[in-house]
């Protein structure tokens, strides 16, 4: 069963990661076992502290939700080895009447060629004219004829070659086999058997008859095989002993990989118009066959969004996926759906506050470790309850989760916000909790770092500004802001690149050298973005 991904926003923070884990756990606990937590970016050091403390692994990282070949209901016929007989291959094609071709693979599973019904038909028609076997493995011949070896020469034979002939009465001398390189089929015809053994023909096939001890013991190089079929049927079947590797198409093959996008595959199919295309996995092994009909209705990936509802912050390819639910505590943004979905958006300080209440609604209690991790996420997103986004529900919920986990909120908060920033590059710090916004025709980005010593981070001011200027130039932003939210100062030191008048008017401060301190400002969502939105109308 395909998973339903539960994912937070890009550059995920602790609330986003924990919300994905907690909501997947909630739905799976209710019996819907296909929910899987996922994340869209690097897990921050703060989040790793929380995960490690409560014994959780980071969620699976996904890069997009575009429709891929793996999402198609492509055919999975048997994958034939190059040595398989044409007869066996034809039986497989008959078992799958809707499939025009089957893949042929090497010993290691990699693609060798593709065998179609047309290839088999062309081979059979060519045999009518040539009637020649060429170095066909003996085991293949025994298989199609249901035969057994009758003499010592046969035990020493590995391949069969020669013109296939049905022995006629000896009175028709002009129709007798004349060459040593012959495969002779005959019934109860002692004279013909003797003639074949004396000529040392390549192979003698006895059809529905036995051989006398005298003839069996004759010195000869001929491989003698016994078959339960009559000569006419044996003559047809013996050509089906040829390995499919000799007749399948190996030229101009077009194949696709499981992770290729359906849109790209559709263009290739329109270009080449082959009836079938082999599908390969990550190890270049054949896993199936694709036709143009499989492209009509790809299975859409299914996803639940937590802690965001804005397309620019969500997973690439969301427009090709099936969005099932949104659990969030931010403003409503621009995501659109084709069908009605479940949305739970509440004015609280943390998505985990909402999910904890959903556990209560379903009469479930999170495990001790999960409850402890949810308490940590609430502390992180509300900046230890000092953010203006924090509500009494957040505080009560965090306290309840802490009681279940038997942890101290005070001690837990200090452990979270004491994560050292000294050893991180400016790139890591700037883009760990980074979001882009589009407001009234203005494009901007706001990053936030929560710490207990903003002065230490400010010593690298010029490094941050240099990287921010480059980002603004590359992406064409009107403004970029880095929020250094100091838990102890209960305010935020900002660094910015853009119009100083915008900062002054939006926050009623006088900025100096691309910096300003915003007392009591702790929230990007509730105090920074709304101020800029009001300014720009």
Secondary structure as UniProt FT lines:
FT   STRAND          4..7
FT   HELIX           14..29
FT   TURN            30..31
FT   TURN            33..34
FT   STRAND          35..39
FT   HELIX           45..53
FT   TURN            54..55
FT   STRAND          60..61
FT   HELIX           69..71
FT   STRAND          80..81
FT   TURN            82..83
FT   HELIX           86..95
FT   TURN            97..98
FT   STRAND          101..105
FT   TURN            107..108
FT   STRAND          110..116
FT   HELIX           117..130
FT   STRAND          132..137
FT   HELIX           138..145
FT   STRAND          148..149
FT   HELIX           152..155
FT   STRAND          159..166
FT   TURN            170..171
FT   HELIX           173..175
FT   STRAND          182..186
FT   HELIX           190..199
FT   STRAND          203..207
FT   HELIX           213..216
FT   STRAND          223..227
FT   HELIX           231..237
FT   HELIX           238..241
FT   HELIX           244..246
FT   STRAND          256..257
FT   TURN            258..259
FT   HELIX           262..272
FT   STRAND          277..280
FT   TURN            282..283
FT   STRAND          285..290
FT   HELIX           292..295
FT   STRAND          302..306
FT   HELIX           311..313
FT   HELIX           318..320
FT   STRAND          322..328
FT   STRAND          342..345
FT   HELIX           351..361
FT   TURN            362..363
FT   HELIX           368..381
FT   TURN            382..386
FT   TURN            388..389
FT   HELIX           392..405
FT   HELIX           409..417
FT   TURN            422..423
FT   HELIX           426..432
FT   STRAND          434..439
FT   TURN            440..441
FT   STRAND          442..451
FT   HELIX           454..458
FT   TURN            459..460
FT   HELIX           461..475
FT   STRAND          479..486
FT   TURN            487..490
FT   STRAND          491..498
FT   HELIX           500..507
FT   TURN            513..514
FT   STRAND          515..519
FT   HELIX           524..528
FT   HELIX           529..536
//
